[in-house]
Amino acid sequence: MILTSLKTNQLSEDTAAWYWGFLRTVGSRELERALSYFERDASLQVNSRVPAYGRLAIGAELERYWGGLAGLTHEPITILGNDSQFSAEVLAHYTLSDGSTMIVPASGFVDRSANGLIQSLRLFADIRPVFKRA
């Protein structure tokens, strides 16, 4: 996690800590821990792909996404919204299986349930160059 570029953060301290934990977990590619951040009936949409519904489908989407990567670190830039619904602008630092790196600008929209878990996550980034090289 790289926080030195964070310019705007409208989240509370507790929700920011929760979000940093989520990003670190995704970056470490720990599937069960990552899924624990989602409601059982949550949805995950990446770009224009059909959304994945439920933890099982979200897990399959995450595994597919992580398949060609050796590492992933997030660098948040701007977070706007409130603790229940927010958008985030980040730089995703990818390490590919050959050891090379690539940085991709990305944005995400998070809707959290009353339980504080992700109900809906929508991610947008041009990741084609990453997986073309992976």
Steps between C-alpha positions, in 0.01 A plus 500: 500500500634838403328792674742781414293613199166516680369852438136481609339250737142556613475173695497479878812367665332162566374457145832611355674234713246243377562602137880486540458149644289400202754637250787326681307173500424527128866585439616196695262283296352326805171374360314401817599820678404709197161331480438573870470869404196421280139427594394149396275646227740776391585586143831579331519658158829558318479736203227393260504134608178345625492547879590208724228436760570329830825408672560187290482693171699791647768255610522356148529854357778590747692179428475565124622856555789395726604212273757687294639713782795461735395799711268795534528819707244780514572872520183697585486854359147626570211355701166679480171415668400372840558186704214314327561604139823631358710517189875462492762600249811284533816403322531123482865386505516159333795263521486248219620142514821597315581760772418803287266765636221713360291779654138538391259779604172357629177605663255312714156550649422333833156452656515361854214329680374589848739225619794697358574240231516556125159464339613621159845573357549637151854536366614678187850499349667416172677184616546353151870599484562323832357171386644531151846494665415252779 
